[in-house]
Amino acid sequence: MITAENATKRFGDLMAVDHVCAEVHDGSVYGLIGSNGAGKSTFLRMLSGILSPDEGAVCIDGADVFENPALKERFFFISDEQFFFPNSTPADMKNYYKRFYRRFDEDRYRKLMDGFGLDENRKIRTFSKGMKKQVSVICGLCAGTDYLFCDETFDGLDPVVRQTVKGLFAGDVESRGLTPVIASHNLRELEDICDHIGLLHRGGILFSRDLDEMKLGMFKMQCIFTEELPENAFAGVDVLRLDRRGSLYTLTARGSRETLISHINALHPSFCELLPLTLEEIFINETEVAGYDVKKLLF
């Protein structure tokens, strides 16, 4: 398990990471959300042992990560700023990583390179941004590590490749207990893969919740009423958000599904259906309850 206890990092007068406390449980997919400059990359670099906290600690299974070679063999960091040796090929990088990751799966590396249509003997400097990301992802997955730290990994990938990478991550989580920590400024990128979400803002984690807990007891309904509703029509319902466009009402509320449906049916709608909640809607509702305006934080 990864733990951060009051992890703090300053660069001169700039507070990049401000006393962050977080837990990432093994086998989960942790999404780290935040606007540009929120401290996501700095936090991942501390998780990777590239930077040492000025205060607090960042640990894996209770051991400090910084300057700990044994722990560093257990994770792979895919940086937003791709780095490859000058004039290197994917094959060169594969051979380099094999020296440090003893469980590197060379057979899988070749299958993934072929699957993505990448030439392992071509100079990486001639690759597009998205192709370079694909090489990093392939090397990261094939390193056989327990943890994978991803900084804006989906940025620059086309939609098909993006979904393929998410599928690969999910497969490794299920088959061997991989624990990805994925930093992004875009909630929609993490919609279908993360089971825990943390919001990082101005260097500090404002909000950290399990996604299933956030979904529990929260429902969205769309209804049409042909007659004008009284002002207290939804009294007794824990309404989080109510939008109206003419006779169409879109309602997000907490509580029992059966109780909510019963209340709506008592108002005699001409049409009513339950709608799936997006991760963005869930997160906005939860953060507003906690006193934050996520739209100002992320956009």
MIDOSE-1310 file (N, C-alpha, C; in nm, 2 decimals, decimal comma, always signed):
residues 299
mita	+0,08/-0,12/+0,00/+0,00/+0,00/+0,00/+0,09/+0,12/+0,00; +0,04/+0,22/-0,07/+0,11/+0,35/-0,08/+0,05/+0,45/+0,02; +0,14/+0,51/+0,10/+0,09/+0,61/+0,20/+0,17/+0,74/+0,18; +0,10/+0,85/+0,19/+0,16/+0,98/+0,20/+0,11/+1,05/+0,33
enat	+0,21/+1,09/+0,41/+0,17/+1,15/+0,54/+0,23/+1,29/+0,54; +0,15/+1,39/+0,53/+0,19/+1,53/+0,53/+0,30/+1,56/+0,43; +0,30/+1,49/+0,32/+0,41/+1,51/+0,22/+0,40/+1,65/+0,16; +0,52/+1,72/+0,17/+0,53/+1,86/+0,13/+0,65/+1,88/+0,04
krfg	+0,64/+1,96/-0,06/+0,75/+1,99/-0,15/+0,74/+2,14/-0,19; +0,85/+2,21/-0,17/+0,86/+2,35/-0,20/+0,97/+2,37/-0,31; +0,95/+2,46/-0,39/+1,05/+2,51/-0,49/+1,07/+2,66/-0,46; +1,16/+2,69/-0,38/+1,18/+2,83/-0,34/+1,06/+2,88/-0,26
dlma	+0,99/+2,98/-0,31/+0,87/+3,04/-0,25/+0,74/+2,96/-0,29; +0,76/+2,88/-0,39/+0,64/+2,80/-0,44/+0,61/+2,68/-0,36; +0,49/+2,67/-0,31/+0,45/+2,55/-0,24/+0,38/+2,46/-0,34; +0,46/+2,36/-0,39/+0,41/+2,27/-0,50/+0,31/+2,16/-0,45
vdhv	+0,35/+2,10/-0,33/+0,27/+2,00/-0,27/+0,26/+2,04/-0,12; +0,14/+2,05/-0,07/+0,12/+2,11/+0,06/+0,06/+2,01/+0,16; +0,14/+1,94/+0,23/+0,10/+1,85/+0,34/-0,01/+1,75/+0,30; +0,02/+1,68/+0,19/-0,07/+1,58/+0,14/-0,08/+1,46/+0,22
caev	-0,19/+1,41/+0,25/-0,21/+1,28/+0,32/-0,30/+1,20/+0,22; -0,26/+1,08/+0,19/-0,33/+0,99/+0,10/-0,30/+0,85/+0,12; -0,39/+0,76/+0,08/-0,37/+0,62/+0,09/-0,41/+0,56/-0,05; -0,33/+0,47/-0,10/-0,36/+0,40/-0,23/-0,35/+0,25/-0,20
hdgs	-0,46/+0,18/-0,20/-0,47/+0,04/-0,16/-0,43/-0,05/-0,28; -0,36/-0,15/-0,26/-0,31/-0,24/-0,36/-0,43/-0,30/-0,44; -0,41/-0,31/-0,57/-0,52/-0,36/-0,66/-0,63/-0,26/-0,70; -0,62/-0,14/-0,65/-0,71/-0,04/-0,69/-0,66/+0,05/-0,80
vygl	-0,74/+0,13/-0,86/-0,70/+0,22/-0,97/-0,73/+0,36/-0,91; -0,63/+0,43/-0,88/-0,64/+0,56/-0,81/-0,63/+0,68/-0,91; -0,73/+0,76/-0,92/-0,73/+0,87/-1,01/-0,70/+1,00/-0,94; -0,59/+1,07/-0,98/-0,56/+1,19/-0,92/-0,59/+1,31/-1,01
igsn	-0,70/+1,38/-0,97/-0,75/+1,49/-1,06/-0,70/+1,63/-1,01; -0,68/+1,72/-1,10/-0,64/+1,85/-1,06/-0,61/+1,94/-1,18; -0,63/+2,07/-1,17/-0,60/+2,16/-1,28/-0,45/+2,16/-1,31; -0,41/+2,22/-1,42/-0,27/+2,24/-1,44/-0,21/+2,33/-1,33
gagk	-0,10/+2,28/-1,28/-0,03/+2,35/-1,17/-0,08/+2,31/-1,03; -0,17/+2,21/-1,02/-0,22/+2,17/-0,89/-0,12/+2,09/-0,81; -0,02/+2,04/-0,87/+0,08/+1,96/-0,80/+0,09/+1,82/-0,83; +0,01/+1,77/-0,93/+0,00/+1,63/-0,96/+0,14/+1,57/-1,00
stfl	+0,21/+1,64/-1,09/+0,33/+1,58/-1,14/+0,44/+1,58/-1,03; +0,44/+1,68/-0,94/+0,53/+1,69/-0,83/+0,50/+1,57/-0,74; +0,38/+1,55/-0,71/+0,34/+1,44/-0,62/+0,38/+1,31/-0,67; +0,36/+1,28/-0,81/+0,40/+1,16/-0,87/+0,55/+1,14/-0,86
rmls	+0,62/+1,25/-0,88/+0,77/+1,24/-0,87/+0,82/+1,21/-0,73; +0,74/+1,25/-0,63/+0,77/+1,20/-0,49/+0,74/+1,06/-0,47; +0,62/+1,01/-0,53/+0,59/+0,87/-0,53/+0,70/+0,79/-0,59; +0,76/+0,84/-0,70/+0,86/+0,77/-0,77/+1,00/+0,77/-0,71
gils	+1,01/+0,85/-0,61/+1,14/+0,87/-0,55/+1,24/+0,96/-0,63; +1,18/+1,03/-0,72/+1,27/+1,13/-0,80/+1,29/+1,25/-0,71; +1,19/+1,29/-0,63/+1,20/+1,40/-0,54/+1,18/+1,36/-0,40; +1,26/+1,42/-0,31/+1,24/+1,39/-0,17/+1,15/+1,49/-0,10
pdeg	+1,05/+1,45/-0,02/+0,97/+1,55/+0,05/+1,05/+1,64/+0,14; +1,01/+1,76/+0,14/+1,08/+1,86/+0,24/+1,03/+1,83/+0,38; +0,90/+1,79/+0,38/+0,84/+1,75/+0,51/+0,76/+1,63/+0,49; +0,73/+1,55/+0,59/+0,64/+1,43/+0,58/+0,71/+1,32/+0,52
avci	+0,63/+1,22/+0,47/+0,69/+1,10/+0,41/+0,60/+1,04/+0,30; +0,66/+0,98/+0,21/+0,59/+0,90/+0,10/+0,65/+0,76/+0,11; +0,56/+0,66/+0,14/+0,61/+0,52/+0,16/+0,53/+0,42/+0,08; +0,59/+0,31/+0,06/+0,53/+0,19/+0,01/+0,55/+0,08/+0,11
dgad	+0,44/+0,02/+0,15/+0,45/-0,08/+0,26/+0,53/-0,03/+0,38; +0,52/+0,09/+0,41/+0,58/+0,15/+0,53/+0,73/+0,19/+0,51; +0,79/+0,17/+0,39/+0,93/+0,20/+0,37/+0,93/+0,33/+0,28; +1,03/+0,42/+0,32/+1,04/+0,54/+0,24/+1,09/+0,51/+0,10
vfen	+1,03/+0,58/+0,00/+1,06/+0,55/-0,14/+1,19/+0,61/-0,19; +1,22/+0,73/-0,14/+1,34/+0,81/-0,19/+1,47/+0,73/-0,16; +1,55/+0,71/-0,26/+1,68/+0,64/-0,25/+1,67/+0,50/-0,20; +1,57/+0,43/-0,25/+1,54/+0,30/-0,21/+1,53/+0,21/-0,33
palk	+1,65/+0,16/-0,38/+1,65/+0,08/-0,50/+1,56/-0,04/-0,50; +1,54/-0,11/-0,39/+1,46/-0,23/-0,38/+1,31/-0,19/-0,41; +1,27/-0,08/-0,36/+1,13/-0,04/-0,38/+1,11/+0,01/-0,52; +1,21/+0,08/-0,58/+1,20/+0,14/-0,71/+1,18/+0,03/-0,82
erff	+1,22/-0,09/-0,79/+1,20/-0,20/-0,88/+1,05/-0,24/-0,89; +0,98/-0,19/-0,79/+0,83/-0,23/-0,78/+0,74/-0,14/-0,85; +0,79/-0,03/-0,91/+0,70/+0,07/-0,98/+0,77/+0,12/-1,10; +0,69/+0,17/-1,19/+0,73/+0,22/-1,32/+0,66/+0,36/-1,34
fisd	+0,73/+0,46/-1,37/+0,68/+0,60/-1,38/+0,67/+0,63/-1,53; +0,55/+0,66/-1,58/+0,53/+0,71/-1,72/+0,51/+0,86/-1,71; +0,61/+0,94/-1,74/+0,61/+1,08/-1,72/+0,53/+1,15/-1,84; +0,47/+1,26/-1,81/+0,41/+1,34/-1,91/+0,51/+1,39/-2,01
eqff	+0,63/+1,42/-1,96/+0,74/+1,46/-2,05/+0,83/+1,34/-2,09; +0,80/+1,29/-2,20/+0,87/+1,17/-2,25/+1,02/+1,18/-2,26; +1,09/+1,09/-2,20/+1,24/+1,09/-2,22/+1,29/+0,96/-2,27; +1,36/+0,96/-2,38/+1,43/+0,85/-2,43/+1,57/+0,89/-2,46
fpns	+1,66/+0,79/-2,46/+1,80/+0,82/-2,49/+1,81/+0,87/-2,63; +1,91/+0,96/-2,66/+1,92/+1,02/-2,80/+1,94/+0,91/-2,90; +1,87/+0,91/-3,01/+1,88/+0,82/-3,12/+1,85/+0,67/-3,08; +1,78/+0,66/-2,97/+1,74/+0,52/-2,93/+1,62/+0,47/-3,00
tpad	+1,60/+0,34/-3,00/+1,49/+0,27/-3,06/+1,41/+0,21/-2,94; +1,29/+0,17/-2,97/+1,21/+0,10/-2,86/+1,29/-0,03/-2,81; +1,36/-0,09/-2,90/+1,44/-0,21/-2,86/+1,55/-0,17/-2,77; +1,61/-0,06/-2,79/+1,72/-0,01/-2,70/+1,66/+0,02/-2,56
mkny	+1,54/+0,08/-2,56/+1,48/+0,12/-2,43/+1,44/-0,01/-2,36; +1,39/-0,11/-2,43/+1,35/-0,24/-2,37/+1,47/-0,30/-2,31; +1,58/-0,31/-2,38/+1,70/-0,37/-2,32/+1,75/-0,29/-2,20; +1,73/-0,16/-2,20/+1,77/-0,08/-2,09/+1,69/-0,11/-1,96
ykrf	+1,56/-0,11/-1,99/+1,47/-0,14/-1,87/+1,48/-0,28/-1,82; +1,52/-0,38/-1,90/+1,54/-0,51/-1,86/+1,65/-0,52/-1,75; +1,75/-0,43/-1,76/+1,86/-0,43/-1,66/+1,81/-0,40/-1,52; +1,70/-0,32/-1,51/+1,65/-0,28/-1,38/+1,52/-0,35/-1,33
yrrf	+1,45/-0,40/-1,43/+1,32/-0,47/-1,39/+1,34/-0,62/-1,43; +1,37/-0,70/-1,33/+1,40/-0,84/-1,35/+1,28/-0,92/-1,40; +1,16/-0,87/-1,38/+1,04/-0,94/-1,43/+0,99/-0,89/-1,57; +1,08/-0,82/-1,63/+1,04/-0,76/-1,76/+1,00/-0,87/-1,86
dedr	+0,88/-0,86/-1,92/+0,82/-0,97/-2,00/+0,85/-0,93/-2,15; +0,96/-0,99/-2,20/+1,00/-0,96/-2,34/+0,90/-1,01/-2,44; +0,84/-1,13/-2,42/+0,74/-1,18/-2,51/+0,62/-1,09/-2,52; +0,57/-1,05/-2,41/+0,46/-0,96/-2,41/+0,50/-0,82/-2,48
yrkl	+0,62/-0,78/-2,45/+0,66/-0,65/-2,52/+0,65/-0,66/-2,67; +0,69/-0,78/-2,73/+0,69/-0,80/-2,87/+0,54/-0,80/-2,92; +0,46/-0,87/-2,84/+0,32/-0,88/-2,89/+0,25/-0,74/-2,89; +0,28/-0,66/-2,78/+0,22/-0,53/-2,78/+0,27/-0,44/-2,88
mdgf	+0,40/-0,45/-2,91/+0,46/-0,36/-3,02/+0,40/-0,40/-3,15; +0,38/-0,53/-3,18/+0,31/-0,57/-3,30/+0,16/-0,52/-3,30; +0,10/-0,54/-3,18/-0,04/-0,50/-3,17/-0,07/-0,35/-3,20; +0,03/-0,27/-3,15/+0,01/-0,13/-3,17/+0,07/-0,08/-3,31
glde	+0,13/-0,17/-3,38/+0,19/-0,14/-3,51/+0,31/-0,06/-3,50; +0,39/-0,08/-3,40/+0,52/+0,00/-3,38/+0,64/-0,08/-3,42; +0,73/-0,01/-3,49/+0,86/-0,08/-3,53/+0,96/-0,06/-3,42; +1,00/-0,17/-3,36/+1,10/-0,16/-3,25/+1,24/-0,11/-3,29
nrki	+1,26/-0,11/-3,41/+1,40/-0,07/-3,46/+1,40/+0,07/-3,52; +1,29/+0,14/-3,52/+1,28/+0,27/-3,57/+1,32/+0,37/-3,46; +1,39/+0,48/-3,50/+1,43/+0,58/-3,40/+1,31/+0,64/-3,34; +1,31/+0,65/-3,20/+1,19/+0,70/-3,13/+1,18/+0,85/-3,16
rtfs	+1,28/+0,92/-3,19/+1,27/+1,07/-3,22/+1,19/+1,09/-3,34; +1,17/+0,99/-3,43/+1,08/+1,01/-3,55/+0,94/+0,97/-3,52; +0,91/+0,93/-3,40/+0,77/+0,89/-3,36/+0,69/+1,02/-3,33; +0,56/+1,01/-3,34/+0,47/+1,12/-3,30/+0,46/+1,11/-3,15
kgmk	+0,39/+1,22/-3,09/+0,38/+1,22/-2,95/+0,30/+1,10/-2,90; +0,19/+1,07/-2,97/+0,11/+0,95/-2,93/+0,19/+0,82/-2,94; +0,27/+0,81/-3,04/+0,35/+0,68/-3,05/+0,45/+0,67/-2,94; +0,51/+0,78/-2,90/+0,60/+0,78/-2,79/+0,53/+0,74/-2,66
kqvs	+0,41/+0,79/-2,64/+0,33/+0,75/-2,52/+0,31/+0,60/-2,53; +0,28/+0,55/-2,64/+0,25/+0,40/-2,66/+0,37/+0,32/-2,62; +0,49/+0,37/-2,66/+0,62/+0,30/-2,62/+0,63/+0,30/-2,47; +0,61/+0,41/-2,41/+0,62/+0,42/-2,26/+0,52/+0,33/-2,19
vicg	+0,40/+0,32/-2,24/+0,30/+0,24/-2,18/+0,34/+0,09/-2,19; +0,38/+0,05/-2,31/+0,42/-0,09/-2,34/+0,54/-0,12/-2,24; +0,64/-0,04/-2,23/+0,75/-0,07/-2,14/+0,70/-0,08/-2,00; +0,61/+0,01/-1,96/+0,56/+0,02/-1,82/+0,48/-0,11/-1,79
lcag	+0,40/-0,15/-1,88/+0,32/-0,27/-1,85/+0,41/-0,40/-1,85; +0,51/-0,40/-1,94/+0,59/-0,52/-1,95/+0,70/-0,53/-1,84; +0,72/-0,42/-1,77/+0,82/-0,42/-1,66/+0,78/-0,51/-1,55; +0,65/-0,55/-1,54/+0,61/-0,64/-1,44/+0,61/-0,59/-1,29
tdyl	+0,59/-0,46/-1,28/+0,59/-0,39/-1,15/+0,46/-0,41/-1,08; +0,46/-0,38/-0,95/+0,34/-0,38/-0,87/+0,26/-0,25/-0,89; +0,33/-0,14/-0,91/+0,27/-0,01/-0,93/+0,30/+0,06/-1,06; +0,21/+0,13/-1,11/+0,23/+0,21/-1,24/+0,19/+0,35/-1,21
fcde	+0,28/+0,44/-1,22/+0,25/+0,59/-1,20/+0,24/+0,65/-1,33; +0,12/+0,71/-1,36/+0,09/+0,77/-1,50/+0,06/+0,91/-1,49; +0,14/+1,00/-1,55/+0,12/+1,14/-1,55/+0,06/+1,19/-1,69; -0,07/+1,21/-1,70/-0,14/+1,25/-1,82/-0,11/+1,15/-1,93
tfdg	-0,11/+1,02/-1,90/-0,08/+0,92/-1,99/-0,17/+0,91/-2,11; -0,30/+0,95/-2,10/-0,39/+0,94/-2,21/-0,39/+1,06/-2,30; -0,32/+1,17/-2,26/-0,31/+1,29/-2,34/-0,22/+1,26/-2,46; -0,28/+1,29/-2,58/-0,21/+1,26/-2,70/-0,24/+1,13/-2,77
ldpv	-0,32/+1,04/-2,70/-0,36/+0,92/-2,76/-0,49/+0,93/-2,84; -0,50/+0,87/-2,95/-0,63/+0,88/-3,02/-0,73/+0,79/-2,94; -0,86/+0,81/-2,97/-0,97/+0,74/-2,89/-0,96/+0,59/-2,89; -0,92/+0,53/-3,00/-0,91/+0,38/-3,00/-0,79/+0,33/-2,92
vrqt	-0,68/+0,40/-2,93/-0,56/+0,36/-2,85/-0,59/+0,39/-2,70; -0,66/+0,50/-2,67/-0,69/+0,53/-2,54/-0,77/+0,42/-2,47; -0,87/+0,37/-2,54/-0,95/+0,27/-2,48/-0,87/+0,14/-2,47; -0,79/+0,11/-2,57/-0,70/-0,01/-2,56/-0,61/-0,01/-2,44
vkgl	-0,55/+0,11/-2,42/-0,46/+0,12/-2,30/-0,54/+0,10/-2,17; -0,66/+0,16/-2,16/-0,74/+0,14/-2,04/-0,77/+0,00/-2,02; -0,80/-0,07/-2,13/-0,83/-0,22/-2,13/-0,71/-0,30/-2,08; -0,59/-0,26/-2,12/-0,47/-0,33/-2,08/-0,45/-0,30/-1,93
fagd	-0,47/-0,18/-1,88/-0,45/-0,15/-1,74/-0,55/-0,23/-1,66; -0,68/-0,24/-1,70/-0,78/-0,31/-1,63/-0,75/-0,46/-1,63; -0,70/-0,51/-1,74/-0,66/-0,65/-1,74/-0,55/-0,69/-1,64; -0,45/-0,60/-1,63/-0,34/-0,63/-1,54/-0,38/-0,61/-1,39
vesr	-0,48/-0,52/-1,37/-0,53/-0,50/-1,23/-0,60/-0,63/-1,19; -0,68/-0,69/-1,28/-0,75/-0,81/-1,25/-0,66/-0,93/-1,24; -0,57/-0,94/-1,34/-0,49/-1,07/-1,35/-0,37/-1,08/-1,25; -0,31/-0,96/-1,22/-0,19/-0,97/-1,13/-0,19/-0,87/-1,02
gltp	-0,30/-0,79/-1,01/-0,31/-0,70/-0,89/-0,23/-0,57/-0,91; -0,21/-0,53/-1,04/-0,14/-0,40/-1,07/-0,22/-0,29/-1,00; -0,14/-0,19/-0,95/-0,20/-0,07/-0,89/-0,16/+0,05/-0,97; -0,24/+0,10/-1,06/-0,21/+0,22/-1,13/-0,25/+0,35/-1,05
vias	-0,17/+0,45/-1,05/-0,20/+0,58/-1,00/-0,20/+0,67/-1,12; -0,31/+0,73/-1,16/-0,32/+0,80/-1,29/-0,36/+0,95/-1,26; -0,27/+1,04/-1,29/-0,29/+1,18/-1,28/-0,35/+1,24/-1,41; -0,45/+1,32/-1,40/-0,51/+1,38/-1,51/-0,58/+1,51/-1,47
hnlr	-0,60/+1,60/-1,57/-0,68/+1,72/-1,54/-0,82/+1,70/-1,60; -0,85/+1,58/-1,65/-0,97/+1,56/-1,72/-1,05/+1,44/-1,65; -1,16/+1,47/-1,59/-1,24/+1,37/-1,52/-1,29/+1,26/-1,62; -1,32/+1,31/-1,74/-1,38/+1,21/-1,84/-1,28/+1,11/-1,88
eled	-1,15/+1,14/-1,87/-1,05/+1,04/-1,91/-1,05/+0,92/-1,81; -1,09/+0,94/-1,69/-1,09/+0,84/-1,58/-1,22/+0,78/-1,55; -1,32/+0,82/-1,63/-1,46/+0,78/-1,61/-1,48/+0,63/-1,59; -1,41/+0,55/-1,68/-1,44/+0,41/-1,69/-1,33/+0,32/-1,64
icdh	-1,24/+0,37/-1,56/-1,13/+0,29/-1,51/-1,10/+0,30/-1,36; -1,12/+0,42/-1,30/-1,08/+0,44/-1,17/-1,19/+0,40/-1,07; -1,14/+0,35/-0,95/-1,24/+0,31/-0,85/-1,22/+0,40/-0,72; -1,12/+0,49/-0,73/-1,10/+0,59/-0,62/-1,05/+0,72/-0,68
igll	-1,10/+0,83/-0,64/-1,06/+0,96/-0,69/-1,02/+1,05/-0,59; -0,91/+1,12/-0,61/-0,86/+1,23/-0,53/-0,85/+1,36/-0,60; -0,90/+1,47/-0,54/-0,89/+1,60/-0,60/-0,78/+1,68/-0,54; -0,68/+1,71/-0,62/-0,56/+1,79/-0,58/-0,58/+1,94/-0,63
hrgg	-0,57/+2,03/-0,53/-0,58/+2,17/-0,57/-0,48/+2,25/-0,49; -0,40/+2,34/-0,56/-0,30/+2,42/-0,50/-0,21/+2,34/-0,40; -0,18/+2,22/-0,45/-0,08/+2,14/-0,37/-0,14/+2,05/-0,27; -0,27/+2,07/-0,24/-0,33/+1,99/-0,13/-0,44/+1,90/-0,18
ilfs	-0,46/+1,79/-0,12/-0,58/+1,71/-0,15/-0,70/+1,76/-0,08; -0,80/+1,80/-0,15/-0,92/+1,86/-0,10/-1,02/+1,75/-0,07; -1,02/+1,64/-0,15/-1,13/+1,55/-0,15/-1,07/+1,41/-0,20; -1,10/+1,30/-0,13/-1,06/+1,17/-0,17/-1,17/+1,07/-0,13
rdld	-1,23/+1,01/-0,23/-1,34/+0,92/-0,20/-1,34/+0,79/-0,29; -1,39/+0,69/-0,24/-1,41/+0,57/-0,32/-1,53/+0,59/-0,41; -1,51/+0,55/-0,54/-1,61/+0,59/-0,64/-1,74/+0,51/-0,61; -1,73/+0,39/-0,57/-1,86/+0,31/-0,54/-1,93/+0,38/-0,43
emkl	-1,86/+0,43/-0,33/-1,93/+0,50/-0,22/-2,00/+0,63/-0,27; -1,93/+0,69/-0,36/-1,99/+0,82/-0,41/-2,11/+0,79/-0,49; -2,12/+0,68/-0,56/-2,23/+0,64/-0,64/-2,35/+0,59/-0,55; -2,32/+0,54/-0,44/-2,42/+0,48/-0,35/-2,52/+0,58/-0,31
gmfk	-2,65/+0,54/-0,34/-2,76/+0,63/-0,29/-2,77/+0,76/-0,37; -2,71/+0,77/-0,49/-2,73/+0,89/-0,57/-2,79/+0,86/-0,70; -2,90/+0,92/-0,74/-2,97/+0,89/-0,86/-3,00/+1,01/-0,94; -3,01/+0,99/-1,07/-3,05/+1,10/-1,16/-3,17/+1,06/-1,24
mqci	-3,28/+1,14/-1,24/-3,40/+1,11/-1,31/-3,44/+1,22/-1,40; -3,50/+1,18/-1,51/-3,55/+1,28/-1,60/-3,71/+1,26/-1,62; -3,78/+1,36/-1,60/-3,93/+1,35/-1,59/-4,00/+1,46/-1,67; -4,11/+1,43/-1,73/-4,20/+1,53/-1,79/-4,33/+1,54/-1,72
ftee	-4,37/+1,66/-1,68/-4,49/+1,68/-1,61/-4,58/+1,77/-1,70; -4,70/+1,73/-1,73/-4,78/+1,81/-1,82/-4,85/+1,92/-1,74; -4,86/+1,90/-1,61/-4,93/+2,00/-1,53/-4,82/+2,07/-1,44; -4,85/+2,20/-1,41/-4,75/+2,27/-1,32/-4,74/+2,21/-1,18
lpen	-4,62/+2,19/-1,14/-4,59/+2,13/-1,01/-4,60/+2,24/-0,90; -4,65/+2,20/-0,78/-4,64/+2,30/-0,67/-4,50/+2,32/-0,62; -4,47/+2,43/-0,56/-4,34/+2,47/-0,51/-4,27/+2,36/-0,42; -4,36/+2,30/-0,35/-4,30/+2,20/-0,25/-4,31/+2,06/-0,31
afag	-4,31/+2,04/-0,44/-4,33/+1,91/-0,50/-4,23/+1,81/-0,46; -4,11/+1,86/-0,44/-4,00/+1,76/-0,40/-3,96/+1,77/-0,26; -4,05/+1,82/-0,17/-4,03/+1,83/-0,03/-4,01/+1,69/+0,02; -3,92/+1,66/+0,11/-3,89/+1,53/+0,16/-3,79/+1,45/+0,08
vdvl	-3,75/+1,51/-0,04/-3,65/+1,44/-0,12/-3,52/+1,52/-0,10; -3,41/+1,45/-0,09/-3,28/+1,51/-0,07/-3,22/+1,55/-0,21; -3,27/+1,66/-0,26/-3,24/+1,71/-0,39/-3,10/+1,77/-0,40; -3,01/+1,72/-0,48/-2,88/+1,78/-0,50/-2,87/+1,88/-0,61
rldr	-2,95/+1,85/-0,71/-2,95/+1,94/-0,83/-3,09/+1,92/-0,90; -3,15/+2,04/-0,94/-3,27/+2,03/-1,01/-3,27/+2,13/-1,13; -3,28/+2,08/-1,25/-3,29/+2,16/-1,37/-3,42/+2,15/-1,44; -3,48/+2,26/-1,48/-3,60/+2,26/-1,55/-3,60/+2,33/-1,69
rgsl	-3,65/+2,26/-1,79/-3,66/+2,33/-1,92/-3,81/+2,30/-1,97; -3,89/+2,40/-1,94/-4,03/+2,38/-1,97/-4,09/+2,27/-1,88; -4,15/+2,17/-1,94/-4,21/+2,06/-1,87/-4,11/+1,95/-1,84; -3,99/+1,96/-1,88/-3,88/+1,86/-1,86/-3,80/+1,89/-1,73
ytlt	-3,80/+1,80/-1,64/-3,73/+1,82/-1,51/-3,62/+1,71/-1,51; -3,50/+1,76/-1,47/-3,38/+1,67/-1,45/-3,34/+1,68/-1,31; -3,35/+1,57/-1,23/-3,34/+1,57/-1,09/-3,22/+1,48/-1,05; -3,13/+1,53/-0,97/-3,03/+1,45/-0,90/-3,05/+1,45/-0,75
args	-3,07/+1,33/-0,69/-3,11/+1,33/-0,55/-3,04/+1,21/-0,48; -3,03/+1,22/-0,35/-2,98/+1,11/-0,27/-3,10/+1,04/-0,21; -3,07/+0,91/-0,17/-3,17/+0,83/-0,09/-3,20/+0,70/-0,16; -3,30/+0,63/-0,11/-3,34/+0,50/-0,16/-3,40/+0,52/-0,30
retl	-3,36/+0,43/-0,39/-3,41/+0,43/-0,53/-3,57/+0,41/-0,53; -3,61/+0,32/-0,45/-3,75/+0,29/-0,44/-3,83/+0,41/-0,39; -3,78/+0,47/-0,28/-3,85/+0,59/-0,22/-3,85/+0,70/-0,32; -3,74/+0,73/-0,40/-3,74/+0,83/-0,49/-3,84/+0,81/-0,61
ishi	-3,84/+0,69/-0,66/-3,94/+0,65/-0,77/-4,08/+0,67/-0,72; -4,11/+0,62/-0,60/-4,24/+0,63/-0,54/-4,29/+0,78/-0,53; -4,19/+0,86/-0,49/-4,23/+1,01/-0,47/-4,26/+1,07/-0,61; -4,18/+1,04/-0,71/-4,20/+1,09/-0,84/-4,33/+1,04/-0,90
nalh	-4,35/+0,91/-0,88/-4,48/+0,86/-0,94/-4,60/+0,92/-0,88; -4,59/+0,96/-0,75/-4,70/+1,02/-0,69/-4,73/+1,16/-0,75; -4,64/+1,22/-0,82/-4,66/+1,35/-0,89/-4,72/+1,33/-1,03; -4,74/+1,20/-1,07/-4,81/+1,17/-1,20/-4,73/+1,22/-1,32
psfc	-4,61/+1,19/-1,34/-4,54/+1,23/-1,46/-4,59/+1,16/-1,58; -4,59/+1,22/-1,70/-4,62/+1,16/-1,82/-4,51/+1,07/-1,88; -4,39/+1,10/-1,83/-4,27/+1,03/-1,87/-4,17/+1,04/-1,76; -4,10/+0,93/-1,73/-3,99/+0,93/-1,63/-3,89/+0,82/-1,65
ellp	-3,76/+0,85/-1,64/-3,66/+0,74/-1,65/-3,54/+0,78/-1,57; -3,47/+0,67/-1,52/-3,35/+0,69/-1,45/-3,23/+0,70/-1,55; -3,14/+0,79/-1,53/-3,03/+0,81/-1,61/-2,90/+0,78/-1,54; -2,80/+0,73/-1,61/-2,67/+0,70/-1,55/-2,60/+0,83/-1,52
ltle	-2,54/+0,83/-1,40/-2,46/+0,95/-1,36/-2,32/+0,94/-1,41; -2,26/+1,05/-1,47/-2,13/+1,05/-1,51/-2,04/+1,08/-1,39; -1,91/+1,04/-1,40/-1,82/+1,07/-1,29/-1,81/+1,21/-1,26; -1,82/+1,30/-1,36/-1,81/+1,44/-1,34/-1,93/+1,49/-1,26
eifi	-2,05/+1,44/-1,29/-2,17/+1,48/-1,21/-2,16/+1,43/-1,07; -2,11/+1,31/-1,05/-2,10/+1,26/-0,91/-2,00/+1,34/-0,83; -1,89/+1,38/-0,90/-1,78/+1,45/-0,83/-1,82/+1,59/-0,80; -1,89/+1,65/-0,89/-1,94/+1,79/-0,87/-2,04/+1,79/-0,75
nete	-2,13/+1,70/-0,75/-2,23/+1,69/-0,64/-2,16/+1,67/-0,50; -2,06/+1,58/-0,50/-1,99/+1,55/-0,37/-1,91/+1,67/-0,33; -1,84/+1,73/-0,42/-1,75/+1,84/-0,38/-1,83/+1,96/-0,34; -1,95/+1,98/-0,40/-2,03/+2,10/-0,36/-2,09/+2,08/-0,22
vagy	-2,12/+1,95/-0,19/-2,16/+1,92/-0,05/-2,05/+1,95/+0,05; -1,92/+1,92/+0,01/-1,81/+1,94/+0,09/-1,77/+2,09/+0,10; -1,84/+2,18/+0,02/-1,81/+2,32/+0,02/-1,71/+2,37/-0,09; -1,69/+2,29/-0,19/-1,60/+2,33/-0,30/-1,68/+2,34/-0,43
dvkk	-1,63/+2,43/-0,52/-1,69/+2,44/-0,65/-1,59/+2,38/-0,75; -1,62/+2,25/-0,79/-1,52/+2,18/-0,87/-1,50/+2,24/-1,00; -1,61/+2,31/-1,05/-1,59/+2,38/-1,18/-1,48/+2,49/-1,18; -1,47/+2,56/-1,07/-1,37/+2,66/-1,05/-1,23/+2,59/-1,03
llf	-1,23/+2,47/-0,97/-1,11/+2,40/-0,94/-1,04/+2,34/-1,06; -1,13/+2,28/-1,15/-1,08/+2,20/-1,26/-1,08/+2,28/-1,39; -1,16/+2,38/-1,41/-1,18/+2,43/-1,55/-1,14/+2,58/-1,55
